């Protein structure tokens, strides 16, 4: 069994804090998610982390591949590639430096799911 260490009130550097979605970003994503679940469009979600990106994966059927991914790029090549929305095949639909603006300007009802 592994030994775990409990760390309380550790001072994180900004780099370490950026390794995941911050509270405000998660709140924006979950507001969208709850709206789409109440419409009956989305059914499930998962969070995926990688060295390059953190993504919020959205599913229409829980056993299928994600239909959309809202990703936070940890090492963006340009300023407007910090947040990215990808489709089922990994194709970039939209990208922006501001998550709230990106989600607001994306018309979720008009996006078609590629089978």
Number of C-alpha atoms within 10 A of each C-alpha: 3 4 5 6 6 5 6 6 5 6 8 9 8 8 8 9 11 14 17 19 17 10 9 11 15 14 13 14 17 14 11 14 18 13 12 15 13 10 10 10 15 19 16 15 19 12 14 13 13 11 9 12 18 21 22 20 21 22 19 18 14 13 8 8 13 21 21 25 25 22 24 27 21 18 12 14 9 9 12 13 19 19 25 24 24 20 20 17 13 12 12 13 13 17 20 18 17 15 22 15 10 17 20 11 10 13 9 12 8 7 11 9 11 8 6
